[in-house]
Amino acid sequence: MAAERQLTVERAEQLYTAINEANRQGGNTTIQLRSGLYSITKPILINASHITLQSESLNPADVVLRGPGMKQTSAVFSLFRINASHFSFIGITAEQAPNHIIQVAGENNADYVYLSRCILKDSFEQLLKVSHKPGYPEAADFGVVEHCTFAYSAGIGPQYYIGGIDLHLGQHWQIHNNQFYGIASPARRVAEHAIHLWYNSAHITVENNVIINSDRGIGYGMADKGNQGGTIKNNWIVHANNAHPYADAGITLESSPGTQVIGNWILQYHNYPNSIEYRFPATQNVVITNNYTNKRIRRRNGGGASVVSNHSTESLSPEQTLMLIERFPPDFRPAVRAALNKAGGNPFGNPFGDPVGNPGN
């Protein structure tokens, strides 16, 4: 591989020129963005491997890539379409997309995507989409998403067909230490999950993420388009009683055999009765243990799991609440604080209570 090229840009037209040059030269290029607002007027296509975009300061508040708006358009318009492997996106805010902020084209084998210290917010559809072509084996595998924020600034989305991370068919991803806020539908039907892995995804770890006021938190599989294995561990899911019309379960497993659900905190103050659901006959050899919830852990539609040593809790401690607030970028902290203040329960109560988790029918 040729020596890595380093380019620095400070205006949108320079960014487009640098991307075109990196694609033409076969990739292996780092493009550093100086602080400022960049207007994205047409989709950015990554067609060569080993291309990195990163802010000069590595602070996403300093570099904002802004699309034409969170509104439907006649043509597909995601800010980025990733068609090649080893793409990295570091320390940048990207916002206001008619479709997705970033689409990773699994159908083009766009493996080893790396997102870190980014803010993806306010798109008309899912913020991060990892797509595939039905009936074909190609997928985007071995991705990493860490220390990023996925959010709708208004605390609710523009329509129901939204989500945080929507991943099809990919395997061996690591999704950890991220924050999600307001992945919620305003009308018609429930939004997709803050993190949704399905359509034959496999062996993915989702760990230590914070999900606030989102219709559904984490989903592995959907109906018969399932998931294989993987771990959902040490995540924090809180939904206030805020009149979101389609608030649903915190964690759902649908046709997801061999999955482990361990050590998550799920506090929901809306009317939906279940915190964790495991569904459909393909969901077998599942372990659900050491989770802390204020709602039921429920079997549905013939699912199977070992449900042991889970605990009932009604609230977070003040220290836990402060920790969750401080996980978010400063601009989001007032809204997250308000959301947690609306989350009922006594914040000074004992966070540990009686075991829960009697499977339903």
C-alpha positions in Angstrom: 0.0 0.0 0.0 1.3 3.5 -0.9 2.2 6.0 1.8 -0.8 7.6 3.4 -1.8 11.0 2.1 -2.7 13.9 4.4 -5.0 16.7 3.3 -6.4 19.6 5.2 -9.6 21.5 4.3 -11.5 24.4 5.7 -14.5 24.9 3.3 -17.1 22.6 1.8 -15.8 22.9 -1.8 -12.4 21.9 -0.6 -13.9 18.9 1.2 -15.6 17.7 -2.0 -12.3 18.1 -4.0 -10.4 16.2 -1.4 -12.9 13.3 -1.4 -12.8 13.1 -5.2 -9.0 13.1 -5.1 -8.9 10.4 -2.4 -11.3 8.2 -4.5 -9.3 8.8 -7.7 -6.0 7.9 -6.0 -7.4 4.6 -4.6 -7.9 5.8 -1.0 -5.3 5.6 1.8 -6.0 9.2 2.7 -6.7 11.2 5.8 -8.7 14.4 5.4 -8.5 16.8 8.3 -11.3 19.3 8.7 -10.6 22.7 10.3 -13.2 24.2 12.5 -16.3 25.6 10.9 -19.7 24.9 9.3 -19.6 22.9 6.0 -22.7 23.0 3.8 -23.3 19.5 2.3 -25.2 20.2 -1.0 -24.9 16.7 -2.6 -24.2 13.3 -1.2 -20.5 12.4 -0.4 -19.5 9.1 -1.9 -16.6 7.1 -0.4 -15.5 4.7 -3.2 -12.0 3.8 -2.1 -10.7 2.0 1.0 -8.8 3.5 4.0 -10.3 7.0 3.8 -10.5 8.9 7.1 -12.4 12.1 7.9 -11.5 13.8 11.2 -11.8 17.2 12.7 -8.5 19.0 13.5 -9.5 19.3 17.2 -11.2 15.9 17.4 -14.1 17.8 19.1 -17.4 17.3 17.2 -18.6 20.7 18.4 -15.9 22.4 16.2 -16.8 20.8 12.8 -20.4 20.7 11.6 -21.4 19.1 8.3 -25.0 20.3 7.6 -27.2 18.9 4.9 -30.2 20.4 3.2 -32.7 19.6 6.0 -34.6 16.8 7.8 -37.2 16.6 5.0 -38.1 14.1 2.3 -36.7 14.7 -1.2 -37.4 13.3 -4.6 -34.0 11.6 -4.8 -32.1 9.6 -2.2 -29.9 12.0 -0.2 -27.8 10.7 2.6 -24.9 12.9 3.6 -22.4 10.0 3.2 -22.6 6.7 1.3 -19.8 4.4 2.2 -19.0 2.0 -0.7 -15.6 0.8 0.4 -13.9 -0.7 3.5 -11.9 0.9 6.3 -13.7 4.2 6.4 -13.2 6.3 9.5 -15.3 9.3 10.8 -13.8 10.9 13.9 -14.7 14.0 15.9 -17.3 15.5 13.6 -21.0 16.6 13.8 -23.2 15.7 10.9 -26.8 16.7 10.7 -29.9 17.6 8.7 -30.2 14.8 6.1 -33.2 13.9 3.9 -32.5 10.2 4.3 -29.6 9.0 6.5 -26.6 10.8 7.9 -24.4 7.9 6.9 -25.3 4.8 4.9 -22.8 2.0 4.9 -23.3 -0.1 1.8 -22.9 -3.7 3.0 -23.9 -4.8 -0.5 -20.5 -3.4 -1.5 -18.6 -5.2 1.3 -17.9 -2.0 3.2 -16.2 -3.7 6.1 -14.3 -2.2 9.1 -16.1 1.1 9.4 -15.0 3.1 12.4 -17.0 5.9 14.0 -15.7 7.7 17.1 -16.5 10.9 19.0 -19.1 12.0 16.5 -22.6 13.5 16.7 -25.2 12.2 14.2 -28.5 14.0 14.5 -31.7 15.1 12.8 -32.2 12.9 9.7 -35.6 12.1 8.1 -34.8 8.4 8.3 -32.3 6.3 10.3 -29.2 8.2 11.4 -26.8 5.3 10.6 -27.9 2.8 8.1 -26.0 -0.4 7.4 -27.7 -1.8 4.3 -27.6 -5.0 2.3 -29.1 -6.4 -0.9 -31.7 -9.0 -0.1 -30.8 -12.5 -1.3 -27.1 -11.7 -1.6 -24.4 -12.7 1.0 -22.3 -9.4 1.0 -22.5 -7.5 4.2 -20.6 -4.8 6.2 -18.7 -6.7 8.9 -16.3 -5.8 11.8 -17.5 -2.2 12.3 -16.9 -0.2 15.5 -19.1 2.6 16.8 -17.9 4.2 20.0 -18.3 7.4 22.0 -20.8 8.8 19.5 -24.2 10.6 20.1 -27.3 9.8 18.0 -30.2 12.2 18.5 -33.2 14.1 17.5 -32.8 17.6 18.8 -36.5 18.1 19.4 -36.6 15.0 21.6 -38.8 13.3 19.0 -38.4 12.4 15.3 -40.1 13.8 12.2 -41.9 10.5 11.4 -42.0 6.8 12.5 -39.4 5.5 10.0 -36.4 6.5 12.0 -33.8 4.9 14.1 -30.4 5.4 15.6 -28.3 2.5 14.2 -30.1 0.2 11.8 -27.9 -2.7 10.7 -28.7 -5.5 8.3 -26.8 -8.8 7.9 -23.5 -7.5 9.4 -21.4 -9.6 11.8 -18.8 -8.9 14.5 -19.6 -5.3 15.2 -18.7 -3.5 18.4 -21.2 -0.8 19.5 -20.2 0.6 22.8 -20.1 3.8 25.0 -22.6 5.7 22.8 -25.5 7.9 23.7 -29.0 8.0 22.1 -31.7 10.6 22.6 -35.3 11.1 21.3 -35.4 8.2 18.8 -39.2 8.4 19.0 -42.1 8.4 16.6 -44.6 11.3 16.6 -47.4 9.5 14.8 -48.8 6.4 13.0 -46.6 3.6 14.5 -43.6 2.9 16.7 -40.1 4.0 15.6 -37.3 1.6 15.0 -34.9 0.9 17.9 -32.1 3.2 19.0 -29.9 0.2 18.1 -31.4 -2.5 15.8 -29.5 -5.4 14.4 -31.4 -7.8 12.2 -31.9 -9.5 8.8 -29.4 -12.3 9.7 -27.0 -10.1 11.7 -24.7 -12.1 14.0 -22.1 -12.0 16.8 -22.5 -8.3 17.7 -21.7 -6.7 21.1 -23.8 -3.8 22.3 -22.3 -2.6 25.6 -22.4 0.5 27.9 -24.7 2.6 25.8 -27.1 5.2 27.2 -30.6 5.4 25.6 -32.9 8.2 26.8 -36.6 8.7 25.7 -36.5 6.4 22.7 -39.5 4.2 21.7 -37.5 1.0 21.7 -34.0 0.7 23.1 -32.1 -2.3 21.7 -33.4 -4.9 19.3 -31.8 -8.1 18.0 -33.8 -9.5 15.1 -37.3 -8.7 13.8 -40.0 -11.4 13.3 -38.4 -14.1 11.1 -35.5 -11.8 10.0 -33.5 -12.7 13.0 -30.1 -12.4 14.6 -27.6 -15.0 15.8 -25.9 -14.7 19.2 -24.3 -11.6 20.4 -24.3 -9.8 23.8 -26.3 -6.9 25.2 -24.5 -5.8 28.3 -24.4 -3.0 30.8 -26.6 -0.6 28.9 -28.7 2.1 30.4 -32.2 2.7 29.0 -34.5 5.3 30.6 -37.9 6.6 29.2 -39.8 9.2 31.1 -43.6 9.5 31.2 -43.5 12.2 28.5 -46.5 11.3 26.4 -44.5 9.7 23.6 -47.4 7.9 21.8 -45.5 4.7 20.9 -43.2 4.0 23.9 -42.3 0.3 23.9 -40.0 -2.3 25.5 -36.4 -1.4 26.4 -34.8 -4.6 24.9 -36.4 -7.0 22.4 -35.1 -10.3 21.1 -37.0 -11.6 18.0 -35.7 -14.8 16.4 -32.4 -14.3 18.2 -30.9 -17.6 19.4 -27.9 -17.7 21.6 -28.0 -14.0 22.8 -26.9 -12.9 26.2 -28.7 -10.0 28.0 -26.6 -9.1 31.1 -26.4 -6.3 33.6 -28.6 -3.7 31.9 -30.6 -1.0 33.7 -34.1 -0.4 32.2 -36.4 2.2 33.8 -39.6 3.0 31.9 -42.2 5.4 33.4 -44.7 5.1 30.5 -47.6 2.6 30.3 -45.9 -0.2 28.3 -45.7 -3.2 30.7 -42.5 -4.9 29.6 -38.9 -4.0 29.9 -37.4 -7.0 28.1 -39.2 -9.3 25.6 -37.9 -12.5 24.1 -40.1 -13.6 21.2 -40.7 -16.4 18.6 -39.7 -20.0 18.6 -36.3 -19.4 17.1 -35.3 -17.5 20.2 -33.7 -20.3 22.2 -30.5 -20.8 24.4 -30.8 -17.2 25.5 -29.5 -16.0 28.9 -31.2 -13.0 30.6 -29.5 -12.3 34.0 -28.5 -9.6 36.5 -30.6 -6.9 34.8 -32.3 -4.1 36.9 -35.8 -3.1 35.7 -39.1 -1.6 36.9 -41.2 -3.6 34.4 -41.6 -7.2 33.5 -39.3 -9.5 31.6 -41.6 -11.4 29.4 -41.7 -14.4 27.1 -43.9 -13.9 24.0 -44.8 -15.9 20.9 -43.0 -19.1 22.0 -39.6 -17.7 22.8 -37.2 -19.4 25.2 -34.6 -18.1 27.7 -33.0 -18.7 31.0 -34.2 -15.8 33.1 -32.3 -15.8 36.4 -31.1 -13.4 39.1 -32.7 -10.2 37.7 -33.7 -7.4 40.1 -36.5 -4.9 40.6 -35.7 -1.2 40.9 -37.7 2.0 40.7 -35.1 4.7 40.3 -31.5 5.7 39.7 -29.3 7.0 42.4 -28.2 10.7 42.1 -24.7 9.5 41.2 -26.1 7.3 38.4 -28.3 10.2 37.1 -25.4 12.6 37.0 -23.3 10.0 35.2 -25.9 9.6 32.5 -26.3 13.3 32.0 -22.5 13.9 31.7 -22.2 11.1 29.0 -24.0 13.5 26.6 -22.4 16.5 24.8 -23.0 19.8 26.6 -25.7 20.9 24.2 -27.9 17.9 25.0 -27.4 17.9 28.8 -30.3 20.3 29.7 -32.8 18.1 27.7 -31.4 14.9 29.1 -31.5 16.3 32.6 -35.2 17.4 32.1 -36.0 13.9 30.8 -34.4 12.2 33.8 -36.2 14.6 36.2 -39.5 13.4 34.7 -38.5 9.8 35.2 -40.5 8.9 38.3 -39.4 7.1 41.4 -37.4 8.3 44.4 -33.8 9.1 43.3 -32.6 8.6 46.8 -34.2 5.2 47.3 -32.4 1.8 47.5 -31.6 0.9 43.8 -31.7 -2.8 44.6 -34.9 -4.6 45.3 -36.6 -7.9 45.0 -35.8 -10.3 42.1 -38.0 -9.9 39.0 -38.5 -11.8 35.8 -41.3 -14.2 35.9 -41.8 -15.2 32.3 -45.2 -14.6 30.8 -47.0 -16.5 28.1 
